């Protein structure tokens, strides 16, 4: 091969190499290498635990009236101070006004076999009550058991001095005359009545506390392991002329009261009833050479609790600063049924009839 031919081949080879290189560059430019995207490490997934709220909503507090055990609208209603009113029970005073509204009633002998009532109001305060009569020695030890404001027409000098010495809140006719009025359909002394709905305002104006920090309560509840007998009828002879009768009414779950016929409240002509009738035996003592009687309501003694159509024989005690408590022969506490309570206070030698 000649020199000319070799040059031609060399030049051709160079051209081929250059064309191949140019083609490679062109391909590289027009077809860049495919790159995988850079992915950051994912954030760790936080585990969310959903728990169901199984807690119960807080239930509202329930309050109960201290002298009936029944539910009250609020705490304030349970803390108002009880109102103790001395109400007459002679035939000339019947029918009385406002007796059915009393939470608690004590019926005691005053003199000559005549019974008189101490009506204690707390859960319900009626507009008017009466007829109001004079206080007696029994009130001196009874009223402090309830820390009550005390209303009466007056009293003899001995009882007045005892009331003062005991520190009772005396809102008698002579001390709070604006609360009292006389009706024209009865003759004196059976015609004195009391604006009880105004009692708290007048008592507060006179400087008396009208509320309590802690209410003084009767004890209410269900009796278990307590011996009882059926009692559908109770006859309580305060004397030959003052005989209280109580008849169990199953539909009303209460005892209905009679004395010379049904005991009626003039406020609504309803018959007086009570869920509980408690017969208490005490010692009556003649004072002032008779016939006035003195009674120590803190003495304790025998009693019979009638509730839910049953009789439970008990003993009763009081420390003088709380209402009475009851225990059966085995020492079990005996509770009252929620509702109204009448205490029938007899001399220790008097008997009752029960059937």
C-alpha angles and dihedrals in degrees: 000000000000128000092253093056093049091054089050092052093046092051091047091050092050090049091051092050092048092048091050091049091048090050091050092050092047091051092047091051096046095040109039116188114273112248124206112234116254108244119196118228108270119249112256111261111245113223111235113205114202112201123192114236102237096169113120119238112259110265118227115255114258120220128199132202108254097225100042105026089226123134116274129209093240143338094271091063091057094051101056112112117256120250115225115200128184106223127187124239106188118123087255089061098051133142092037122208123241099000094127090060093062115107092205132018128190115197115195138164114260104182139321091020093299115141125215132187134233103200117196118202126192116127094043125029111195122207095244139007137182170341089274118205139177128300125249139206091265089066091061092069098026103054095055090057086070099030086232133170105245126225125186140139091248138281142232118281094261094053092043090055090048091050091051093047091050091053096236118173095250112203095159126153090270094050103039103023093159089072095057133073138169125237123220097220094072133046126238134306090022096057106070114117135178133228092221095174088067095048098098094051093050093044091052091049088053090055100257123138109247097191136054128221090216121019119232106234143198111222117254131183147094119308116225129179089013122133114234141163132210115272117180096153131036126185116194113187109198085171139328091283100035109058119157118204126194124193122193113237110199096194093053094036089224143097116254117217131224135175114171086344130338114334103241131194111222090211093076106351090249123146114251113251138175135195088213132037115186120189109202124190118213139157115265113206124195114235134185087027089298168285091095113089131217121209129187104213090190095058098095125211144141122338143167121222115207113194136144089008092302137110120223118185111220146156119242131213137177131188090208092249099069137040115269124287126212134214132179125227091276093053095254116148111247116213132203126236113253108266139057125341131205119196114205106199113202134177112261093252097053122101133210131212119230130181 
